[in-house]
Amino acid sequence: MSTAEKRNYILNLDVRPKGIISLKTRAQFSEFLLQGEYSTGMALIQDVNFDFGRFRLSTRYSIFDTDDFENRQYVYEKDVLYAFSIPAYQNVGSRSYALLQYKFSKKLQMWARYAQFRFVDQFTVGTGNEEIEGDTRSEVKVQMMMRF
């Protein structure tokens, strides 16, 4: 039986000046050791959020570089109401998203989200039935809520 050792390091910086903007910077690094094999992974994440009262915009741009599956990086993302997203950053590439929230009234709200992975030196993304050609995988979500 072999033992494995994984270490994770995370550094966060939140800046919330008075006004409509807030910034969050995060750096993650991991290292994995199994049977003398050493590998690493890292992700650098920058969030810029705007709050205009009825209108909110949350954006993110991140880059990542992992040696293997063992060092994939998980990062929580804002999403539409009652949904969550914690994608695995694996291989080399970037991840970005924008989430727009608008309150028309107390009874009607809307969310729209666009997210994208872009990989370096990959000609397909995903596996099996979810495999697509190219180096980019995108997703779009739109949600409306009406209260009665």
Secondary structure, 3 states (H helix, E strand, C coil): CCCEEEEEEEEEEEECCCCCEEEEEEEEEEEEEECCEEEEEEEEEEEEEEECCCEEEEEEEEEEEECCHHHCEECCECCCCCCCECCEECCEEEEEEEEEEEECCCCEEEEEEEEEEEECCCCEECCHHHCEECCEEEEEEEEEEECC
